[in-house]
Amino acid sequence: MVDPADAAAIAWLSDLFAQGRADLYSQDEADLALLPTLTRTWMRRGQQLKLPAPGTNEKRSVAALTDLADGGLLWRTDDSRCADQFCGSLTAGAERSTARGRLAVFLIDNAPSHQVGKTGIVRRGLDALAGRVVLVFLPRYSPDLQPAERLWRQWRPNVTHNHTRATMTALQGDSDAWLGRMAAQPGAVLQALALPPRLLTRLVA
């Protein structure tokens, strides 16, 4: 694990990136809910949009992993946001980077499912990935430093806002289809992330 306030550690990571020996990923989760999020939308005069409300709200958790250099995108959908989902994301990124002969570095927030204890699911997951991954915990309450938040800002209007799906299966299909289209266009992923210059410098500051 690396503290983003540790200038020496960030310099070490920057050197690895410059030498092409590490991949930098943004990792985050978002909720997929059968109850649509209501937002303002354009409608023809006299043709009001009506959204059905499910009797029981269902939820899923979508975890996304984006390569901040080349726009590579990996994702998975689970029943809930949990340590198993988090470790699955780390493993997917590690396998991708190991195949490229690189270390996998993850920018993550301080969600409870990301916390590393002396024992437990996350600790066991990291032990299994020893020497292949590095976690960089972002400062608390700093969503502006999490690039994945920008991906979700485009995912929500295309998937969750004002949706009319009656089943979670159909809604998850919409989510997978949108993420699949994005994954096929790495340039579009990078455009969605709209990364500020010198990201690591901002993290140190």
C-alpha positions in Angstrom: 0.0 0.0 0.0 1.2 3.5 -0.8 0.2 6.7 1.0 -0.4 9.4 -1.7 1.1 11.9 0.7 4.4 10.0 0.7 6.5 11.8 -1.9 9.2 9.2 -2.1 6.6 6.4 -2.7 4.9 8.4 -5.4 8.2 9.2 -7.0 8.9 5.4 -7.1 5.6 4.7 -8.7 6.1 7.6 -11.2 9.4 6.0 -12.2 7.8 2.7 -12.8 5.1 4.3 -15.0 7.8 6.2 -17.0 9.6 2.9 -17.6 6.5 1.1 -18.7 6.7 -1.3 -15.8 3.4 -0.6 -14.1 -0.3 0.1 -15.1 -2.3 2.7 -13.2 -6.0 1.7 -12.7 -8.9 3.6 -11.2 -11.2 1.3 -9.3 -14.6 2.1 -8.0 -18.2 0.8 -7.6 -21.6 2.2 -8.4 -25.1 1.0 -7.5 -27.5 -0.4 -10.1 -31.0 -0.1 -8.9 -34.3 -1.3 -10.3 -35.9 1.8 -8.9 -35.0 4.5 -11.5 -33.3 7.7 -10.6 -35.5 10.5 -11.7 -33.9 13.4 -13.5 -35.1 16.2 -15.7 -35.6 15.1 -19.3 -36.8 16.6 -22.6 -40.4 15.6 -23.6 -42.7 16.7 -26.4 -45.5 19.0 -25.3 -48.4 16.9 -24.1 -46.4 13.6 -24.1 -45.4 13.2 -20.5 -42.8 10.4 -19.7 -44.2 7.9 -17.2 -41.9 5.6 -15.3 -43.2 2.4 -13.7 -42.1 2.0 -10.1 -41.2 -1.6 -9.1 -43.0 -3.0 -6.1 -39.7 -4.1 -4.6 -36.5 -2.4 -5.4 -33.6 -4.6 -6.4 -30.0 -3.6 -6.4 -26.7 -4.8 -7.8 -23.2 -3.4 -7.5 -21.1 -2.7 -10.6 -17.3 -2.5 -10.1 -15.3 -0.9 -12.9 -11.5 -0.9 -13.5 -10.1 1.6 -15.9 -6.5 1.8 -17.2 -5.7 5.5 -17.0 -3.0 5.3 -19.7 -4.7 3.3 -22.5 -8.4 3.4 -21.6 -8.7 -0.3 -21.0 -11.9 -1.1 -19.1 -12.9 -4.1 -17.1 -16.1 -4.5 -15.0 -18.1 -7.0 -13.1 -21.6 -7.0 -11.5 -22.3 -8.6 -8.2 -25.3 -8.9 -5.8 -23.8 -6.4 -3.4 -20.8 -4.2 -2.8 -18.4 -6.3 -0.8 -14.9 -7.4 -0.2 -15.2 -10.4 -2.5 -16.2 -8.0 -5.4 -13.3 -5.7 -4.6 -10.8 -8.6 -4.5 -12.2 -9.9 -7.8 -11.5 -6.5 -9.4 -8.0 -6.5 -8.1 -7.4 -10.0 -9.4 -8.7 -9.1 -12.9 -6.4 -6.1 -13.1 -3.5 -8.0 -11.8 -4.0 -10.7 -14.4 -4.2 -8.2 -17.1 -1.0 -6.4 -16.0 1.0 -9.6 -15.3 0.3 -10.7 -18.8 1.8 -7.4 -19.9 4.8 -7.9 -17.6 3.8 -5.0 -15.4 2.8 -4.2 -11.8 -0.9 -3.3 -11.2 -1.4 -0.1 -9.3 -4.9 0.8 -8.1 -6.3 4.2 -7.1 -9.1 3.3 -4.6 -11.3 5.1 -2.1 -11.7 4.3 1.6 -15.0 2.3 1.3 -15.4 -0.3 4.1 -15.1 -3.2 1.5 -11.7 -1.9 0.6 -10.2 -1.8 4.1 -7.3 -4.1 4.8 -7.3 -5.8 8.2 -4.8 -8.3 9.7 -7.2 -11.1 8.6 -10.2 -11.4 6.4 -11.1 -11.4 2.7 -9.1 -8.4 1.6 -6.0 -9.4 3.4 -6.2 -12.9 2.0 -6.8 -11.5 -1.5 -3.7 -9.3 -1.2 -1.6 -12.1 0.1 -2.6 -14.1 -3.0 -1.5 -11.2 -5.2 1.7 -10.4 -3.3 4.3 -8.7 -5.5 1.7 -8.0 -8.3 -0.4 -5.2 -6.9 -0.1 -1.9 -5.1 -3.0 0.0 -3.5 -3.0 3.8 -3.4 -5.8 5.0 -1.0 -7.1 8.4 -2.0 -7.7 11.0 0.7 -11.1 10.7 2.4 -14.0 12.7 0.9 -12.1 13.5 -2.3 -14.2 12.2 -5.2 -12.6 14.8 -7.5 -9.4 12.7 -7.3 -11.2 9.5 -8.3 -11.2 9.3 -12.2 -13.8 6.5 -12.2 -16.4 9.0 -10.9 -16.3 10.6 -14.3 -17.1 7.3 -16.0 -20.1 6.9 -13.7 -21.3 10.4 -14.7 -21.8 9.1 -18.2 -23.0 5.6 -17.2 -25.9 6.8 -15.1 -27.6 8.9 -17.8 -27.3 6.0 -20.2 -28.4 3.2 -17.8 -30.0 4.2 -14.6 -31.6 7.7 -15.1 -35.3 7.5 -16.0 -35.1 3.9 -17.1 -38.2 1.8 -17.8 -36.8 -1.7 -17.2 -39.1 -4.0 -15.3 -36.5 -6.6 -14.3 -33.0 -6.4 -13.0 -31.9 -8.9 -15.7 -32.9 -6.4 -18.4 -31.3 -3.4 -16.5 -28.1 -5.3 -16.0 -28.1 -6.1 -19.7 -28.3 -2.3 -20.4 -25.3 -1.7 -18.1 -23.3 -4.5 -19.6 -24.1 -3.3 -23.1 -23.0 0.3 -22.4 -19.8 -0.8 -20.7 -19.1 -3.2 -23.5 -19.4 -0.4 -26.1 -17.1 1.8 -24.0 -14.6 -1.0 -23.6 -14.5 -1.5 -27.3 -13.5 2.2 -27.7 -10.6 2.9 -25.3 -10.3 6.4 -26.6 -13.9 7.1 -25.6 -13.1 5.8 -22.1 -10.2 8.3 -21.8 -12.4 11.0 -23.1 -15.0 10.2 -20.5 -12.3 10.2 -17.7 -11.1 13.7 -18.9 -8.0 13.3 -16.7 -6.4 16.4 -15.4 -2.7 16.8 -16.2 -0.1 15.5 -13.8 -2.6 13.3 -11.8 0.0 11.9 -9.4 1.3 15.4 -8.7 -2.2 16.3 -7.6 -2.4 13.3 -5.3 0.8 14.2 -3.6 -0.4 17.8 -3.1 
